[in-house]
């Protein structure tokens, strides 16, 4: 299943693998929001915002940008937005 492929991605020692997984998860959330755009999957994007490698954080931000650009699904992001607001603001200030 998609979940089993990604549930341990934050533990992978190779940042490129984490970046690819986050990019794909963002694509799934954009294309299939009814299935993947929920707190069970969004938490992985949130956790990857704290990744020590900039490439992983960038892929995460790009995934979030794609999701937030879809006005019809932004309402599903309320809990995520409030929970990760601080880190999103911090990252925004760095770019």
Backbone as JSON, one array per atom type, in Angstrom:
{
  "sequence": "XXXXXXXXXXXXXXXXXXXXXXXXXXXXXXXXXXXXXXXXXXXXXXXXXXXXXXXXXXXXXXXXXXXXXXXXXXXXXXXXXXXXXXXXXXXXXXX",
  "N": [[0.84, -1.19, 0.0], [0.28, 2.38, -0.31], [0.74, 3.67, 2.1], [2.41, 1.92, 3.57], [4.71, 2.11, 2.11], [5.59, 4.65, 2.69], [5.58, 5.07, 5.44], [7.87, 4.85, 7.0], [9.59, 6.7, 5.98], [10.76, 8.98, 7.1], [12.8, 7.98, 8.57], [14.71, 7.1, 6.82], [18.07, 6.99, 5.81], [19.13, 8.25, 3.63], [18.92, 11.32, 2.21], [17.95, 11.99, -0.34], [16.13, 9.99, -0.93], [14.16, 10.46, 0.99], [13.35, 12.96, 0.05], [12.28, 12.35, -2.49], [10.15, 10.67, -1.74], [8.55, 12.47, -0.25], [7.92, 14.31, -2.24], [6.38, 12.71, -3.98], [4.3, 11.97, -2.24], [3.13, 14.45, -1.86], [2.19, 14.85, -4.47], [0.25, 12.79, -4.6], [-1.54, 13.74, -2.67], [-2.42, 16.07, -3.87], [-3.6, 15.12, -6.25], [-5.34, 13.09, -5.43], [-7.12, 14.05, -3.24], [-9.26, 13.27, -1.58], [-8.54, 10.8, -0.62], [-5.86, 10.98, 0.35], [-5.4, 13.49, 1.52], [-5.38, 14.07, 4.48], [-5.09, 14.04, 8.09], [-3.62, 11.78, 8.78], [-1.77, 11.41, 6.75], [-0.79, 13.97, 6.28], [0.77, 14.52, 8.5], [3.27, 13.48, 7.95], [4.33, 15.25, 6.08], [4.51, 17.46, 7.74], [6.4, 16.57, 9.66], [8.63, 16.32, 8.03], [9.23, 18.94, 7.53], [11.0, 19.62, 9.44], [13.33, 18.4, 8.75], [16.85, 17.82, 8.52], [18.12, 18.27, 6.14], [18.25, 20.54, 3.49], [17.18, 20.01, 0.91], [15.15, 18.15, 1.31], [13.38, 19.59, 2.93], [12.73, 21.61, 1.1], [11.39, 20.14, -0.94], [9.21, 19.38, 0.54], [8.02, 21.87, 1.1], [7.37, 22.6, -1.52], [5.51, 20.63, -2.13], [3.51, 21.32, -0.29], [2.9, 23.86, -1.25], [1.66, 23.22, -3.69], [-0.62, 21.97, -2.7], [-1.86, 23.96, -1.07], [-2.48, 25.73, -3.08], [-4.77, 24.84, -4.22], [-7.81, 25.84, -3.94], [-10.18, 24.53, -3.29], [-9.54, 22.51, -1.52], [-8.22, 23.56, 0.63], [-9.51, 23.92, 3.06], [-9.24, 21.48, 4.32], [-6.82, 21.62, 5.44], [-6.67, 22.91, 7.85], [-6.06, 21.96, 10.56], [-3.43, 21.04, 10.2], [-2.22, 23.44, 9.33], [-2.46, 25.06, 11.63], [-1.02, 23.56, 13.49], [1.59, 23.4, 12.43], [2.32, 25.98, 11.94], [4.31, 27.65, 13.12], [6.84, 26.52, 12.32], [6.57, 26.72, 9.57], [6.49, 29.5, 9.23], [9.06, 30.13, 10.15], [10.7, 28.79, 8.27], [9.88, 30.15, 5.99], [10.9, 32.68, 6.47], [13.6, 32.18, 6.2], [13.92, 31.78, 3.5]],
  "CA": [[0.0, 0.0, 0.0], [1.01, 3.64, -0.32], [1.15, 3.98, 3.46], [3.55, 1.12, 4.0], [5.89, 2.6, 1.41], [6.02, 5.94, 3.21], [5.47, 5.26, 6.89], [9.19, 4.95, 7.62], [10.45, 7.55, 5.16], [11.51, 9.95, 7.91], [13.96, 7.28, 9.13], [15.67, 6.73, 5.78], [19.31, 7.75, 6.0], [19.49, 8.94, 2.38], [17.99, 12.44, 2.06], [17.31, 11.99, -1.67], [14.96, 9.1, -0.86], [13.12, 11.19, 1.73], [12.85, 14.02, -0.82], [11.42, 11.72, -3.51], [8.91, 10.21, -1.08], [7.74, 13.64, 0.07], [7.42, 14.85, -3.51], [5.3, 11.84, -4.44], [3.17, 12.08, -1.33], [2.47, 15.72, -2.22], [1.43, 14.61, -5.71], [-0.95, 12.01, -4.27], [-2.47, 14.61, -1.95], [-2.99, 17.0, -4.84], [-4.39, 14.42, -7.25], [-6.36, 12.28, -4.75], [-7.28, 14.65, -1.91], [-10.22, 12.54, -0.75], [-7.86, 9.64, -0.04], [-4.58, 11.24, 1.0], [-5.29, 14.78, 2.19], [-5.92, 13.97, 5.83], [-4.05, 14.16, 9.11], [-2.78, 10.57, 8.79], [-0.69, 11.59, 5.78], [-0.22, 15.31, 6.42], [1.78, 14.55, 9.56], [4.58, 13.2, 7.37], [4.82, 16.53, 5.54], [4.89, 18.28, 8.89], [7.65, 16.07, 10.23], [9.73, 16.58, 7.1], [9.59, 20.36, 7.61], [12.11, 19.71, 10.4], [14.46, 17.6, 8.27], [18.11, 18.57, 8.56], [18.62, 18.5, 4.78], [17.44, 21.55, 2.8], [16.48, 19.45, -0.24], [13.93, 17.51, 1.82], [12.48, 20.68, 3.34], [12.26, 22.27, -0.12], [10.37, 19.28, -1.57], [8.04, 19.46, 1.4], [7.39, 23.17, 0.84], [6.79, 22.56, -2.87], [4.29, 19.82, -2.02], [2.51, 22.14, 0.4], [2.49, 24.94, -2.16], [0.71, 22.63, -4.61], [-1.87, 21.69, -1.99], [-2.48, 25.23, -0.69], [-2.95, 26.45, -4.28], [-6.08, 24.3, -4.6], [-8.76, 26.47, -3.02], [-11.25, 23.61, -2.88], [-9.1, 21.57, -0.48], [-7.52, 24.27, 1.7], [-10.22, 23.72, 4.33], [-8.75, 20.24, 4.93], [-5.48, 21.9, 5.95], [-6.77, 23.74, 9.04], [-5.3, 21.41, 11.69], [-2.02, 21.07, 9.79], [-1.77, 24.84, 9.32], [-2.31, 25.56, 12.99], [0.01, 22.8, 14.19], [2.93, 23.63, 11.88], [2.43, 27.39, 11.59], [5.59, 28.18, 13.57], [7.95, 26.07, 11.47], [6.35, 27.29, 8.24], [6.92, 30.9, 9.28], [10.51, 30.14, 10.29], [11.27, 28.44, 6.99], [9.57, 31.24, 5.06], [11.84, 33.79, 6.75], [14.93, 31.79, 5.73], [13.97, 31.87, 2.04]],
  "C": [[0.88, 1.24, 0.0], [1.55, 3.94, 1.07], [2.39, 3.2, 3.86], [4.83, 1.57, 3.3], [6.45, 3.84, 2.11], [6.09, 6.03, 4.72], [6.81, 5.35, 7.6], [10.13, 5.88, 6.86], [11.26, 8.52, 5.99], [12.73, 9.31, 8.57], [15.01, 6.93, 8.08], [16.9, 7.6, 5.9], [19.73, 8.54, 4.76], [18.48, 10.06, 2.13], [17.29, 12.47, 0.71], [16.08, 11.08, -1.68], [13.83, 9.78, -0.11], [12.5, 12.27, 0.84], [11.91, 13.47, -1.89], [10.09, 11.28, -2.91], [7.98, 11.37, -0.76], [7.13, 14.24, -1.19], [6.23, 14.02, -4.01], [4.07, 11.91, -3.54], [2.4, 13.38, -1.6], [1.66, 15.59, -3.49], [0.15, 13.84, -5.43], [-1.99, 12.89, -3.58], [-3.15, 15.59, -2.89], [-3.97, 16.31, -5.78], [-5.57, 13.66, -6.62], [-6.63, 12.82, -3.34], [-8.26, 13.89, -1.01], [-9.58, 11.35, -0.04], [-6.67, 10.04, 0.82], [-4.48, 12.56, 1.76], [-6.02, 14.73, 3.53], [-4.76, 13.94, 6.82], [-3.13, 12.95, 9.16], [-1.6, 10.69, 7.84], [-0.01, 12.96, 5.92], [0.87, 15.37, 7.49], [3.17, 14.29, 9.01], [5.18, 14.46, 6.74], [5.28, 17.43, 6.68], [6.21, 17.85, 9.5], [8.84, 16.4, 9.33], [10.1, 18.06, 7.03], [10.77, 20.58, 8.55], [13.35, 18.96, 9.94], [15.72, 18.45, 8.24], [18.67, 18.88, 7.18], [17.69, 19.46, 4.03], [16.64, 20.99, 1.63], [15.15, 18.82, 0.19], [12.92, 18.58, 2.22], [11.91, 21.4, 2.12], [11.18, 21.45, -0.81], [9.08, 19.31, -0.76], [7.29, 20.77, 1.16], [6.74, 23.21, -0.54], [5.51, 21.73, -2.87], [3.18, 20.62, -1.36], [2.01, 23.28, -0.47], [1.44, 24.42, -3.15], [-0.64, 22.37, -3.96], [-2.59, 22.99, -1.65], [-2.99, 26.01, -1.9], [-4.31, 25.96, -4.76], [-7.12, 24.78, -3.59], [-9.82, 25.5, -2.49], [-10.83, 22.63, -1.78], [-8.39, 22.25, 0.7], [-8.19, 24.06, 3.05], [-9.76, 22.45, 5.05], [-7.39, 20.44, 5.6], [-5.49, 22.66, 7.28], [-5.92, 23.23, 10.21], [-3.8, 21.44, 11.39], [-1.48, 22.49, 9.89], [-1.55, 25.37, 10.72], [-1.17, 24.85, 13.72], [1.43, 23.16, 13.72], [3.16, 25.08, 11.47], [3.81, 27.97, 11.94], [6.74, 27.8, 12.65], [7.79, 26.61, 10.05], [6.79, 28.75, 8.2], [8.44, 31.01, 9.37], [11.19, 29.82, 8.96], [11.05, 29.55, 5.98], [10.57, 32.39, 5.24], [13.24, 33.46, 6.24], [15.06, 31.89, 4.22], [13.73, 33.29, 1.68]]
}
